[in-house]
Amino acid sequence: MPLLKHGRPVADVWIAVADATAPPAGDHLLLTADQLADYGAVPVEARPDARWGVTWPNDRPVSDLAPHLDRLSLVCLSFPTFKDGRAYSQARQLREHYGFSGEIRATGQVLRDQFAFMVRAGFDALLVARDADADAFDREVASIPVVYQPGADNRMTAFRARVGGAGVAS
């Protein structure tokens, strides 16, 4: 599956950790939410040189994740079906309420007609199903040239552009 980061294909360098007490070699280590709960914290002491990430299910509140955010570089949020959008809210909470500046990755049913909305919610990486989806990223995100509500992407809203801005930022 192609991974898009900021709209461009990149290699996925993250390695899933089977046992956090003895993490594998590599400098990008990915925990599950259950592993994080089992250990009570990101096990930075096991590999202080590594960057840590977590796969977080959409049925758990991100407030449970908040105490660990300063030690995480990646949070993967899941769309188990195309009609389950709870990960949108999680992404916005992470960006706007908790100030998380690391990578937020969309996984699961990541559909191309939702790319623009995912970017607006704060996702900066998308694990897409096909190379054709990756090729369509720029076109899909540009398909909504004007926004009416503020989003995590800080695009200028139509109102702001009309009353105080020089134009619509893209």
DSSP file with accessible surface (Angstrom, degrees, kcal/mol):
  #  RESIDUE AA STRUCTURE BP1 BP2  ACC     N-H-->O    O-->H-N    N-H-->O    O-->H-N    TCO  KAPPA ALPHA  PHI   PSI    X-CA   Y-CA   Z-CA
    1    1 A M              0   0  159      0, 0.0   128,-0.2     0, 0.0     2,-0.1   0.000 360.0 360.0 360.0 129.5    0.0    0.0    0.0
    2    2 A P        -     0   0   22      0, 0.0   126,-2.1     0, 0.0     2,-0.5  -0.425 360.0-146.8 -68.9 141.3    1.4    3.4   -0.9
    3    3 A L  E     -AB  10 127A   7      7,-0.6     7,-2.5   124,-0.2     2,-0.5  -0.953  10.0-161.0-109.3 125.5    2.0    5.8    1.9
    4    4 A L  E     -AB   9 126A   1    122,-2.9   122,-2.5    -2,-0.5     2,-0.5  -0.920   7.1-174.7-105.7 130.3    1.5    9.5    1.2
    5    5 A K  E >  S-AB   8 125A  66      3,-2.8     3,-1.7    -2,-0.5   120,-0.2  -0.992  80.1 -12.4-125.5 123.0    3.0   12.1    3.4
    6    6 A H  T 3  S-     0   0  135    118,-3.0    -1,-0.1    -2,-0.5   119,-0.1   0.859 132.0 -56.2  52.2  36.0    2.1   15.7    2.7
    7    7 A G  T 3  S+     0   0    4    117,-0.3    -1,-0.3     1,-0.2   131,-0.2   0.423 117.6 104.2  84.9  -0.1    0.7   14.4   -0.6
    8    8 A R  E <  S-A    5   0A 134     -3,-1.7    -3,-2.8   129,-0.1    -1,-0.2  -0.920  76.7-106.4-118.2 141.0    3.9   12.7   -1.8
    9    9 A P  E     +A    4   0A  88      0, 0.0     2,-0.3     0, 0.0    -5,-0.2  -0.407  46.1 171.7 -63.8 134.0    4.7    8.9   -1.9
   10   10 A V  E     -A    3   0A  63     -7,-2.5    -7,-0.6    -2,-0.1     2,-0.2  -0.942  36.9 -98.4-137.6 161.0    7.2    8.0    0.8
   11   11 A A        -     0   0   82     -2,-0.3     2,-0.8    -9,-0.1    -7,-0.0  -0.583  36.2-121.3 -78.1 142.2    8.7    4.8    2.2
   12   12 A D        +     0   0   80     -2,-0.2    -1,-0.1     1,-0.1     0, 0.0  -0.782  33.4 175.6 -86.5 112.0    7.1    3.5    5.4
   13   13 A V        +     0   0   78     -2,-0.8    15,-0.3     2,-0.1     2,-0.2   0.473  40.6 112.1 -96.6  -2.5   10.0    3.3    7.9
   14   14 A W        -     0   0   24     13,-0.1     2,-0.5    15,-0.1    15,-0.2  -0.528  51.4-156.4 -80.6 138.2    7.9    2.3   10.9
   15   15 A I  E     -c   29   0A  67     13,-2.5    15,-3.0    -2,-0.2     2,-0.2  -0.949  18.7-123.5-115.8 125.2    8.3   -1.2   12.4
   16   16 A A  E     -c   30   0A  76     -2,-0.5     2,-0.5    13,-0.2    15,-0.2  -0.462  26.1-132.8 -67.4 135.5    5.6   -2.8   14.4
   17   17 A V        -     0   0    7     13,-2.8    15,-0.2    -2,-0.2     3,-0.2  -0.802  21.9-175.8 -94.7 124.2    6.8   -3.8   17.9
   18   18 A A  S    S+     0   0   98     -2,-0.5     2,-0.4     1,-0.3    -1,-0.2   0.848  82.8  17.4 -83.8 -38.1    6.0   -7.3   19.0
   19   19 A D    >   -     0   0   70      3,-0.3     3,-1.3     1,-0.1    -1,-0.3  -0.927  64.4-161.8-138.9 108.9    7.5   -6.9   22.5
   20   20 A A  T 3  S+     0   0    0     -2,-0.4    -1,-0.1     1,-0.3    26,-0.1   0.690  90.3  63.5 -68.3 -17.4    8.2   -3.4   23.8
   21   21 A T  T 3  S+     0   0   93      1,-0.3    -1,-0.3    25,-0.0    -2,-0.0   0.753 119.0  26.3 -76.0 -22.0   10.6   -4.7   26.5
   22   22 A A  S <  S-     0   0   68     -3,-1.3    -1,-0.3    25,-0.0    -3,-0.3  -0.598  89.2-170.1-134.5  70.5   12.8   -6.0   23.7
   23   23 A P        -     0   0   22      0, 0.0    -3,-0.1     0, 0.0     3,-0.1  -0.248  25.4-106.4 -64.8 153.1   12.1   -3.7   20.7
   24   24 A P        -     0   0   46      0, 0.0    -9,-0.1     0, 0.0     2,-0.0  -0.178  44.0 -80.8 -71.9 169.5   13.5   -4.7   17.3
   25   25 A A  S    S+     0   0   86      2,-0.1     2,-0.2     4,-0.0     3,-0.1  -0.352  86.9  84.5 -64.5 152.6   16.3   -3.0   15.6
   26   26 A G  S    S-     0   0   27     -3,-0.1     3,-0.1     1,-0.1   -12,-0.1  -0.445  73.2-117.1 127.3 156.5   15.3    0.2   13.8
   27   27 A D  S    S+     0   0   91      1,-0.2    24,-2.9    -2,-0.2     2,-0.4   0.320  97.1  64.0-111.7   8.2   14.8    3.8   14.8
   28   28 A H  E     - d   0  51A  28    -15,-0.3   -13,-2.5    22,-0.2     2,-0.4  -0.896  67.9-178.4-130.9 101.3   11.0    4.1   14.1
   29   29 A L  E     -cd  15  52A   0     22,-2.9    24,-2.5    -2,-0.4     2,-0.5  -0.889  12.4-155.2-113.7 133.6    9.0    1.8   16.4
   30   30 A L  E     -cd  16  53A  26    -15,-3.0   -13,-2.8    -2,-0.4    24,-0.2  -0.912   9.3-169.0-115.7 119.4    5.3    1.4   16.4
   31   31 A L  E     - d   0  54A   1     22,-2.9    24,-2.3    -2,-0.5     2,-0.2  -0.631  19.7-123.9 -96.2 160.7    3.3    0.3   19.4
   32   32 A T  E  >  - d   0  55A  65     -2,-0.2     4,-2.2    22,-0.2     5,-0.2  -0.604  30.1-109.9 -91.8 165.2   -0.4   -0.8   19.6
   33   33 A A  H  > S+     0   0    6     22,-1.1     4,-2.4     1,-0.2     5,-0.2   0.886 120.4  54.1 -62.7 -37.0   -2.8    1.0   22.0
   34   34 A D  H  > S+     0   0  106      2,-0.2     4,-2.8     1,-0.2    -1,-0.2   0.893 106.6  50.7 -65.6 -39.9   -2.9   -2.2   24.1
   35   35 A Q  H  > S+     0   0   22      2,-0.2     4,-2.2     1,-0.2     6,-0.2   0.929 110.0  50.4 -62.3 -41.9    0.9   -2.3   24.3
   36   36 A L  H  X S+     0   0    3     -4,-2.2     4,-1.4     1,-0.2     5,-0.3   0.924 112.9  46.4 -62.2 -40.9    0.9    1.3   25.5
   37   37 A A  H  < S+     0   0   58     -4,-2.4    -2,-0.2     1,-0.2    -1,-0.2   0.904 110.6  53.2 -67.7 -39.3   -1.8    0.5   28.1
   38   38 A D  H  < S+     0   0  131     -4,-2.8    -1,-0.2     1,-0.2    -2,-0.2   0.881 116.5  37.6 -63.6 -39.1    0.2   -2.6   29.2
   39   39 A Y  H  < S-     0   0   93     -4,-2.2    -1,-0.2    -5,-0.2    -2,-0.2   0.623  98.5-137.0 -89.6 -15.2    3.4   -0.7   29.8
   40   40 A G  S  < S+     0   0   52     -4,-1.4     2,-0.3    -5,-0.2    -3,-0.1   0.366  77.9  28.0  78.9  -9.2    1.7    2.5   31.1
   41   41 A A  S    S-     0   0   36     -5,-0.3    -2,-0.1    -6,-0.2    27,-0.1  -0.970 102.4 -73.2-167.4 165.6    3.9    4.7   29.1
   42   42 A V        -     0   0    2     -2,-0.3     2,-2.6     1,-0.1     3,-0.3  -0.569  49.7-127.4 -67.7 125.4    5.9    4.8   26.0
   43   43 A P    >>  +     0   0    6      0, 0.0     3,-1.5     0, 0.0     4,-0.8  -0.278  52.0 152.0 -78.0  60.4    8.9    2.6   26.8
   44   44 A V  G >4  +     0   0   44     -2,-2.6     3,-1.0     1,-0.3     6,-0.2   0.864  65.3  64.3 -58.8 -35.5   11.5    5.2   25.8
   45   45 A E  G 34 S+     0   0  154     -3,-0.3    -1,-0.3     1,-0.3     4,-0.1   0.796  94.4  60.7 -63.1 -23.7   14.0    3.7   28.2
   46   46 A A  G <4 S+     0   0   38     -3,-1.5    -1,-0.3     1,-0.3    -2,-0.2   0.832 129.9   6.2 -71.3 -30.7   14.1    0.5   26.1
   47   47 A R    X<  +     0   0   43     -3,-1.0     3,-1.7    -4,-0.8    -1,-0.3  -0.570  68.1 173.5-150.2  78.9   15.3    2.4   23.1
   48   48 A P  T 3  S+     0   0   99      0, 0.0    -3,-0.1     0, 0.0    -2,-0.1   0.743  81.2  57.6 -64.8 -18.2   16.1    6.1   23.9
   49   49 A D  T 3  S+     0   0  110     -5,-0.1     2,-0.2    -4,-0.1    -4,-0.1   0.556  93.7  88.6 -86.5  -8.2   17.5    6.6   20.4
   50   50 A A  S <  S-     0   0   13     -3,-1.7     2,-0.4    -6,-0.2   -22,-0.2  -0.494  73.5-126.8 -92.8 158.7   14.3    5.6   18.6
   51   51 A R  E     -d   28   0A 119    -24,-2.9   -22,-2.9    -2,-0.2     2,-0.4  -0.859  31.1-145.1 -96.9 140.0   11.2    7.5   17.6
   52   52 A W  E     +d   29   0A   4     19,-0.5    21,-3.6    -2,-0.4    22,-0.9  -0.852  20.3 175.0-114.5 145.6    8.0    6.0   18.9
   53   53 A G  E     -de  30  74A   0    -24,-2.5   -22,-2.9    -2,-0.4     2,-0.3  -0.855  13.3-147.7-136.5 170.5    4.5    5.8   17.4
   54   54 A V  E     -de  31  75A   0     20,-1.7    22,-3.0    -2,-0.3     2,-0.6  -0.998  14.3-135.8-143.3 144.0    1.2    4.2   18.2
   55   55 A T  E     -de  32  76A  55    -24,-2.3   -22,-1.1    -2,-0.3    22,-0.2  -0.916  30.9-165.4 -96.0 117.6   -1.7    2.7   16.4
   56   56 A W  E     - e   0  77A   5     20,-3.3    22,-0.8    -2,-0.6     6,-0.0  -0.923  13.3-131.7-113.9 124.0   -4.8    4.1   18.1
   57   57 A P    >   -     0   0   40      0, 0.0     3,-1.2     0, 0.0    22,-0.0  -0.342  17.4-124.6 -71.6 155.6   -8.3    2.6   17.5
   58   58 A N  T 3  S+     0   0   17      1,-0.2     4,-0.1    20,-0.1    32,-0.1   0.537 105.0  64.1 -80.7  -2.4  -11.2    5.0   16.8
   59   59 A D  T 3  S+     0   0  108      2,-0.1    -1,-0.2    28,-0.0    28,-0.0   0.294  89.3  78.6-101.9  11.0  -13.3    3.7   19.7
   60   60 A R  S <  S-     0   0   61     -3,-1.2     2,-0.1     3,-0.0     5,-0.0  -0.952  87.4-112.1-116.5 137.3  -10.9    4.9   22.3
   61   61 A P    >   -     0   0   69      0, 0.0     3,-1.3     0, 0.0     4,-0.4  -0.392  14.0-135.8 -67.8 142.5  -10.8    8.6   23.4
   62   62 A V  G >> S+     0   0    0      1,-0.3     4,-1.4     2,-0.2     3,-0.9   0.661  99.3  78.8 -72.2 -13.0   -7.6   10.4   22.5
   63   63 A S  G 34 S+     0   0   60      1,-0.3    -1,-0.3     2,-0.2     3,-0.0   0.833  88.5  57.5 -62.0 -29.0   -7.7   11.9   26.0
   64   64 A D  G <4 S+     0   0   80     -3,-1.3    -1,-0.3     1,-0.2    -2,-0.2   0.756 108.8  46.2 -67.4 -25.8   -6.2    8.5   27.1
   65   65 A L  T X> S+     0   0    0     -3,-0.9     3,-2.2    -4,-0.4     4,-0.6   0.714  89.1  88.5 -87.6 -22.2   -3.4    9.1   24.7
   66   66 A A  G >< S+     0   0   27     -4,-1.4     3,-1.3     1,-0.3     4,-0.4   0.824  79.9  58.0 -51.5 -43.0   -2.7   12.8   25.7
   67   67 A P  G 34 S+     0   0   83      0, 0.0    -1,-0.3     0, 0.0     3,-0.2   0.723 111.3  44.4 -63.6 -15.7   -0.2   12.0   28.6
   68   68 A H  G X4 S+     0   0   24     -3,-2.2     3,-1.9     1,-0.1     4,-0.3   0.492  83.3  96.8-103.1  -6.9    2.0   10.2   26.1
   69   69 A L  G X< S+     0   0   17     -3,-1.3     3,-1.4    -4,-0.6    -1,-0.1   0.816  74.6  62.8 -60.7 -32.5    2.0   12.7   23.2
   70   70 A D  G 3  S+     0   0  131     -4,-0.4    -1,-0.3     1,-0.3    -2,-0.1   0.690 108.7  43.9 -68.2 -13.1    5.2   14.4   24.1
   71   71 A R  G <  S+     0   0   89     -3,-1.9   -19,-0.5   -20,-0.0     2,-0.4   0.366 100.1  87.8-107.6   1.5    7.1   11.1   23.5
   72   72 A L    <   -     0   0   11     -3,-1.4   -19,-0.2    -4,-0.3    30,-0.1  -0.845  43.3-179.7-106.8 142.9    5.3   10.1   20.3
   73   73 A S  S    S+     0   0   26    -21,-3.6    30,-2.4    -2,-0.4     2,-0.3   0.529  75.5  34.6-107.2 -15.7    6.2   11.1   16.7
   74   74 A L  E     -ef  53 103A   0    -22,-0.9   -20,-1.7    28,-0.2     2,-0.4  -0.998  53.6-173.2-144.4 136.6    3.4    9.2   15.0
   75   75 A V  E     -ef  54 104A   0     28,-2.3    30,-2.5    -2,-0.3     2,-0.5  -0.988  14.5-156.5-127.3 120.7   -0.3    8.5   15.8
   76   76 A C  E     -ef  55 105A   4    -22,-3.0   -20,-3.3    -2,-0.4     2,-0.4  -0.874  10.1-166.7 -97.2 123.9   -2.1    6.1   13.3
   77   77 A L  E     -ef  56 106A   0     28,-3.1    30,-2.3    -2,-0.5     2,-0.3  -0.920  13.1-133.7-113.6 142.0   -5.8    6.5   13.3
   78   78 A S  E     - f   0 107A  31    -22,-0.8     9,-0.3    -2,-0.4    30,-0.2  -0.732  19.3-166.4-107.0 140.8   -8.1    4.0   11.7
   79   79 A F  E     - f   0 108A   1     28,-2.5    30,-3.7    -2,-0.3     6,-0.1  -0.876  14.5-179.0-111.8  89.6  -11.1    4.2    9.4
   80   80 A P  S    S+     0   0   65      0, 0.0     2,-0.3     0, 0.0    -1,-0.1   0.828  72.9  10.8 -64.7 -31.3  -12.4    0.6    9.7
   81   81 A T  S >  S-     0   0   60      3,-0.3     3,-1.6    -3,-0.1    28,-0.1  -0.963  81.1-112.6-138.4 161.1  -15.2    1.3    7.2
   82   82 A F  T 3  S+     0   0  123     -2,-0.3    29,-0.1     1,-0.3    -1,-0.0   0.748 115.7  53.8 -66.9 -21.0  -15.8    4.3    4.9
   83   83 A K  T 3  S+     0   0  171      1,-0.1     2,-0.7     2,-0.0    -1,-0.3   0.374  88.1  86.8 -97.0   8.1  -18.9    5.3    6.9
   84   84 A D    <   +     0   0   28     -3,-1.6     3,-0.3     1,-0.1    -3,-0.3  -0.887  47.8 168.7-109.0 102.8  -17.1    5.5   10.3
   85   85 A G    >>  +     0   0   31     -2,-0.7     3,-1.5     1,-0.2     4,-0.9   0.154  36.9 115.6-104.4  21.2  -15.6    8.9   10.7
   86   86 A R  H 3> S+     0   0  119      1,-0.3     4,-2.0     2,-0.2     3,-0.2   0.823  70.2  65.9 -61.3 -27.9  -14.6    9.0   14.3
   87   87 A A  H 3> S+     0   0    0     -3,-0.3     4,-2.6    -9,-0.3    -1,-0.3   0.795  92.1  62.7 -66.8 -24.8  -11.0    9.3   13.3
   88   88 A Y  H <> S+     0   0   50     -3,-1.5     4,-2.3     2,-0.2    -1,-0.2   0.946 106.4  44.2 -60.2 -48.4  -11.7   12.7   11.8
   89   89 A S  H  X S+     0   0   75     -4,-0.9     4,-2.5    -3,-0.2    -2,-0.2   0.902 112.2  52.8 -64.1 -40.0  -12.7   14.0   15.3
   90   90 A Q  H  X S+     0   0    9     -4,-2.0     4,-2.6     2,-0.2    -1,-0.2   0.923 109.0  49.6 -61.4 -43.4   -9.7   12.3   16.9
   91   91 A A  H  X S+     0   0    0     -4,-2.6     4,-2.4     1,-0.2     5,-0.2   0.931 111.8  47.6 -63.1 -44.7   -7.3   14.0   14.4
   92   92 A R  H  X>S+     0   0   82     -4,-2.3     4,-3.2     1,-0.2     5,-0.6   0.905 111.6  51.0 -64.2 -39.8   -8.8   17.4   15.1
   93   93 A Q  I  X>S+     0   0   75     -4,-2.5     5,-1.9     3,-0.2     4,-1.7   0.931 110.1  49.7 -61.6 -44.6   -8.6   16.9   18.8
   94   94 A L  I  <5S+     0   0    0     -4,-2.6     6,-3.0    -5,-0.2    -2,-0.2   0.930 119.8  36.4 -60.3 -44.5   -5.0   15.9   18.6
   95   95 A R  I  <5S+     0   0   46     -4,-2.4     4,-0.3    26,-0.3    -2,-0.2   0.941 129.3  28.5 -73.7 -48.7   -4.1   18.9   16.5
   96   96 A E  I  <5S+     0   0   85     -4,-3.2    -3,-0.2    -5,-0.2    -2,-0.2   0.838 129.7  30.0 -91.1 -35.5   -6.3   21.6   18.0
   97   97 A H  I  <<S+     0   0  141     -4,-1.7    -3,-0.2    -5,-0.6    -4,-0.1   0.812 132.0  29.3 -94.4 -33.9   -6.8   20.6   21.6
   98   98 A Y  S   <S-     0   0   95     -5,-1.9    -3,-0.2    -4,-0.2    -4,-0.1   0.473  94.6-131.7-106.8  -5.1   -3.6   18.7   22.4
   99   99 A G        +     0   0   54     -6,-0.3     2,-0.3    -4,-0.3    -4,-0.2   0.760  36.4 177.7  64.4  27.6   -1.3   20.6   20.0
  100  100 A F        +     0   0   13     -6,-3.0    -1,-0.2    -7,-0.2    -2,-0.1  -0.464  11.8 179.3 -68.1 123.7    0.2   17.4   18.6
  101  101 A S        +     0   0  114     -2,-0.3    -1,-0.2     2,-0.1     3,-0.1   0.414  47.5  97.5-107.8   0.6    2.7   18.3   15.9
  102  102 A G  S    S-     0   0   17      1,-0.2     2,-0.2   -30,-0.1   -28,-0.2  -0.048  89.2 -62.7 -76.4-173.1    3.8   14.9   15.0
  103  103 A E  E     -f   74   0A  14    -30,-2.4   -28,-2.3    21,-0.1     2,-0.5  -0.528  42.1-162.7 -75.7 134.0    2.6   12.8   12.1
  104  104 A I  E     -f   75   0A   0     -2,-0.2    20,-1.9    18,-0.2    21,-1.6  -0.984  14.3-163.9-116.0 118.8   -1.1   11.8   12.1
  105  105 A R  E     -fg  76 125A   7    -30,-2.5   -28,-3.1    -2,-0.5     2,-0.5  -0.871  12.5-143.1-110.3 133.2   -1.6    8.9    9.7
  106  106 A A  E     +fg  77 126A   0     19,-2.6    21,-2.7    -2,-0.4     2,-0.3  -0.794  27.4 174.6 -91.0 130.9   -5.0    7.7    8.3
  107  107 A T  E     +f   78   0A  24    -30,-2.3   -28,-2.5    -2,-0.5     2,-0.4  -0.857  40.0  31.3-129.4 168.2   -5.2    3.9    7.9
  108  108 A G  E    S+f   79   0A  47     -2,-0.3     2,-2.0   -30,-0.2   -30,-0.0  -0.739 117.0  14.9  91.3-134.5   -8.0    1.5    6.9
  109  109 A Q  S    S+     0   0   90    -30,-3.7     2,-0.9    -2,-0.4   -28,-0.1  -0.522  74.3 167.6 -79.4  78.0  -10.7    2.6    4.4
  110  110 A V        -     0   0    6     -2,-2.0    19,-0.5    17,-0.3     2,-0.3  -0.834  16.2-167.3 -96.7 102.2   -8.9    5.7    3.2
  111  111 A L    >   -     0   0   55     -2,-0.9     3,-2.1     1,-0.1     4,-0.3  -0.723  26.7-128.3 -99.1 144.3  -10.9    6.8    0.1
  112  112 A R  G >  S+     0   0   68     -2,-0.3     3,-1.3     1,-0.3     4,-0.4   0.806 106.5  61.1 -62.7 -30.4   -9.7    9.3   -2.4
  113  113 A D  G 3  S+     0   0  105      1,-0.2    -1,-0.3     2,-0.1     4,-0.2   0.575 105.6  50.5 -75.2  -1.8  -12.9   11.4   -2.3
  114  114 A Q  G <> S+     0   0   31     -3,-2.1     4,-2.4     2,-0.1    -1,-0.2   0.404  79.7  98.5-108.8   0.1  -12.2   12.0    1.4
  115  115 A F  H <> S+     0   0    0     -3,-1.3     4,-2.4    -4,-0.3     5,-0.2   0.913  83.0  49.9 -54.8 -48.5   -8.5   13.1    1.0
  116  116 A A  H  > S+     0   0    6     -4,-0.4     4,-2.2     1,-0.2    -1,-0.2   0.907 112.2  47.6 -61.1 -40.3   -9.4   16.8    1.2
  117  117 A F  H  > S+     0   0  106      2,-0.2     4,-1.7     1,-0.2    -1,-0.2   0.868 109.9  53.0 -69.5 -35.6  -11.4   16.3    4.4
  118  118 A M  H  X>S+     0   0    0     -4,-2.4     5,-2.3     2,-0.2     4,-0.8   0.927 109.6  48.0 -65.2 -42.3   -8.7   14.2    6.0
  119  119 A V  H ><5S+     0   0   37     -4,-2.4     3,-1.0     1,-0.2    -2,-0.2   0.923 110.7  51.9 -63.8 -42.1   -6.1   17.0    5.3
  120  120 A R  H 3<5S+     0   0   37     -4,-2.2    32,-2.4     1,-0.2    33,-0.7   0.849 106.8  54.5 -63.3 -32.4   -8.5   19.6    6.8
  121  121 A A  H 3<5S-     0   0    6     -4,-1.7   -26,-0.3    30,-0.2    -1,-0.2   0.648 128.9 -93.8 -77.9 -14.1   -8.9   17.4    9.9
  122  122 A G  T <<5S+     0   0    6     -3,-1.0     2,-0.2    -4,-0.8   -18,-0.2   0.410  75.4 141.5 118.8  -1.3   -5.2   17.3   10.5
  123  123 A F      < +     0   0    5     -5,-2.3    -1,-0.3    -6,-0.2   -18,-0.2  -0.544  19.1 174.9 -70.8 135.4   -4.0   14.2    8.8
  124  124 A D        +     0   0   29    -20,-1.9  -118,-3.0    -2,-0.2     2,-0.4   0.397  66.5  47.9-118.8   0.1   -0.6   14.6    7.1
  125  125 A A  E     -Bg   5 105A   0    -21,-1.6   -19,-2.6  -120,-0.2     2,-0.4  -0.999  62.8-170.3-140.7 138.9   -0.1   11.0    6.1
  126  126 A L  E     -Bg   4 106A   5   -122,-2.5  -122,-2.9    -2,-0.4     2,-0.9  -0.996  17.2-148.9-132.0 128.3   -2.5    8.7    4.3
  127  127 A L  E     -B    3   0A  35    -21,-2.7   -17,-0.3    -2,-0.4  -124,-0.2  -0.857  32.5-168.8 -94.8 102.6   -2.0    4.9    3.8
  128  128 A V        -     0   0    0   -126,-2.1   -17,-0.1    -2,-0.9   -19,-0.1  -0.539  27.0-127.2 -98.2 162.8   -3.9    4.5    0.5
  129  129 A A  S    S+     0   0   61    -19,-0.5     2,-0.3    -2,-0.2    -1,-0.1   0.854  83.1  23.8 -77.7 -36.6   -5.0    1.3   -1.2
  130  130 A R    >>  -     0   0  144   -129,-0.1     4,-1.4     1,-0.1     3,-0.6  -0.919  69.4-119.6-135.1 157.9   -3.6    1.8   -4.7
  131  131 A D  H 3> S+     0   0  116     -2,-0.3     4,-2.3     1,-0.2     5,-0.2   0.847 114.1  61.9 -60.5 -34.1   -0.9    3.7   -6.6
  132  132 A A  H 3> S+     0   0   49      1,-0.2     4,-1.2     2,-0.2    -1,-0.2   0.846 100.5  53.4 -63.1 -33.4   -3.7    5.4   -8.6
  133  133 A D  H <4 S+     0   0    6     -3,-0.6     4,-0.4     2,-0.2     3,-0.3   0.909 107.9  50.2 -66.0 -40.5   -5.0    6.9   -5.4
  134  134 A A  H >< S+     0   0   10     -4,-1.4     3,-1.3     1,-0.2     4,-0.3   0.916 108.4  52.6 -63.7 -39.7   -1.6    8.3   -4.7
  135  135 A D  H 3< S+     0   0  129     -4,-2.3     4,-0.3     1,-0.2     3,-0.2   0.790 108.5  51.7 -65.4 -26.3   -1.5    9.8   -8.2
  136  136 A A  T 3X S+     0   0    0     -4,-1.2     4,-2.6    -3,-0.3    -1,-0.2   0.465  80.1 100.5 -90.4  -0.6   -4.9   11.5   -7.6
  137  137 A F  H <> S+     0   0   18     -3,-1.3     4,-2.6    -4,-0.4     5,-0.3   0.925  82.0  44.9 -55.9 -54.3   -4.0   13.2   -4.3
  138  138 A D  H  > S+     0   0   84     -4,-0.3     4,-2.3    -3,-0.2    -1,-0.2   0.911 115.2  48.6 -58.9 -43.3   -3.3   16.7   -5.6
  139  139 A R  H  > S+     0   0  150     -4,-0.3     4,-0.7     1,-0.2    -1,-0.2   0.925 112.9  47.6 -64.1 -42.1   -6.4   16.7   -7.8
  140  140 A E  H >< S+     0   0   39     -4,-2.6     3,-0.7     1,-0.2     4,-0.2   0.916 113.2  46.6 -68.4 -42.1   -8.6   15.5   -5.0
  141  141 A V  H >< S+     0   0   32     -4,-2.6     3,-1.0    -5,-0.2    -1,-0.2   0.904 112.8  50.3 -68.2 -36.5   -7.3   18.0   -2.4
  142  142 A A  H 3< S+     0   0   71     -4,-2.3    -1,-0.2    -5,-0.3    -2,-0.2   0.607  87.5  86.5 -76.6  -7.6   -7.6   20.8   -4.9
  143  143 A S  T << S+     0   0   72     -3,-0.7    -1,-0.2    -4,-0.7    -2,-0.2   0.659  86.5  54.7 -69.9 -12.9  -11.2   19.8   -5.7
  144  144 A I    <   +     0   0   50     -3,-1.0    -1,-0.2    -4,-0.2    -4,-0.0  -0.811  66.4 168.0-118.6  87.9  -12.5   21.9   -2.8
  145  145 A P        +     0   0   90      0, 0.0     2,-0.4     0, 0.0    -1,-0.1   0.740  62.8  46.2 -77.4 -22.2  -11.0   25.4   -3.6
  146  146 A V        -     0   0   53      9,-0.0     2,-0.4    24,-0.0    11,-0.1  -0.974  66.4-164.7-124.5 134.4  -13.0   27.3   -1.0
  147  147 A V  B     -h  157   0B   6      9,-0.5    11,-2.6    -2,-0.4    12,-0.2  -0.891  10.4-167.3-117.1 149.0  -13.6   26.4    2.6
  148  148 A Y  S    S+     0   0  183     -2,-0.4    11,-0.2     9,-0.2     9,-0.1   0.588  71.6  50.4-109.0 -16.8  -16.2   27.9    4.9
  149  149 A Q  S    S-     0   0  140      7,-0.1     6,-0.1     9,-0.0    -1,-0.1  -0.939  88.9-103.2-122.9 148.3  -15.1   26.6    8.3
  150  150 A P        -     0   0   93      0, 0.0     2,-0.3     0, 0.0     6,-0.1  -0.346  43.7-175.5 -63.8 149.1  -11.7   26.7   10.0
  151  151 A G    >   -     0   0    5      4,-0.3     3,-1.6    -4,-0.0   -30,-0.2  -0.843  43.2 -94.5-137.8 176.9   -9.8   23.5    9.9
  152  152 A A  T 3  S+     0   0   18    -32,-2.4   -31,-0.2    -2,-0.3   -32,-0.1   0.667 118.6  66.7 -69.5 -15.0   -6.6   22.0   11.3
  153  153 A D  T 3  S-     0   0   43    -33,-0.7    -1,-0.3     2,-0.0   -33,-0.1   0.499 102.2-132.0 -85.3  -2.2   -4.9   22.8    8.0
  154  154 A N    <   +     0   0  144     -3,-1.6     2,-0.1   -34,-0.2    -2,-0.1   0.763  43.6 166.3  60.3  28.1   -5.3   26.6    8.7
  155  155 A R        -     0   0   33     -6,-0.1    -4,-0.3     1,-0.1     2,-0.3  -0.463  45.2-101.8 -70.2 148.5   -6.7   27.4    5.3
  156  156 A M        -     0   0   51     -2,-0.1    -9,-0.5    13,-0.1    -1,-0.1  -0.547  38.2-130.9 -72.1 130.6   -8.2   30.8    5.0
  157  157 A T  B  >  -h  147   0B  21     -2,-0.3     4,-2.5    -9,-0.1    -9,-0.2  -0.370  20.2-110.6 -78.2 163.0  -12.0   30.6    5.1
  158  158 A A  H  > S+     0   0   14    -11,-2.6     4,-2.2     1,-0.2     5,-0.2   0.906 119.2  51.7 -59.6 -41.2  -14.2   32.3    2.6
  159  159 A F  H  > S+     0   0  117      2,-0.2     4,-2.5     1,-0.2     5,-0.3   0.949 110.0  47.5 -62.0 -48.1  -15.4   34.8    5.2
  160  160 A R  H  >>S+     0   0  135      1,-0.2     4,-2.5     2,-0.2     5,-1.8   0.905 111.9  50.8 -61.7 -41.0  -11.9   35.7    6.3
  161  161 A A  H  <5S+     0   0   20     -4,-2.5    -1,-0.2     3,-0.2    -2,-0.2   0.897 112.2  48.0 -63.6 -37.0  -10.9   36.2    2.7
  162  162 A R  H  <5S+     0   0  183     -4,-2.2    -2,-0.2    -5,-0.2    -1,-0.2   0.905 123.3  28.6 -73.3 -39.2  -13.9   38.4    2.1
  163  163 A V  H  <5S-     0   0   85     -4,-2.5    -2,-0.2    -5,-0.2    -3,-0.2   0.709 140.3  -2.8 -99.2 -19.8  -13.4   40.7    5.1
  164  164 A G  T  <5S+     0   0   59     -4,-2.5     2,-0.2    -5,-0.3    -3,-0.2   0.496 101.7  88.1-153.0  -1.5   -9.8   40.7    5.8
  165  165 A G      < -     0   0   25     -5,-1.8     3,-0.1    -4,-0.2    -4,-0.0  -0.629  64.9-131.2-108.8 164.6   -7.6   38.5    3.7
  166  166 A A  S    S-     0   0  116      1,-0.3     2,-0.3    -2,-0.2    -1,-0.1   0.608  81.0 -43.9 -84.9 -12.2   -5.9   39.1    0.4
  167  167 A G  S    S-     0   0   36     -7,-0.0     2,-0.6     2,-0.0    -1,-0.3  -0.954  77.7 -54.9 165.5 177.8   -7.3   35.9   -1.1
  168  168 A V        -     0   0   64     -2,-0.3     2,-0.2    -3,-0.1   -11,-0.1  -0.715  50.3-139.2 -85.0 120.4   -7.9   32.2   -0.4
  169  169 A A              0   0   47     -2,-0.6   -13,-0.1   -12,-0.1    -8,-0.0  -0.492 360.0 360.0 -72.3 149.2   -4.8   30.4    0.7
  170  170 A S              0   0  149     -2,-0.2   -28,-0.0   -15,-0.1    -1,-0.0  -0.741 360.0 360.0-121.6 360.0   -4.4   27.0   -0.7
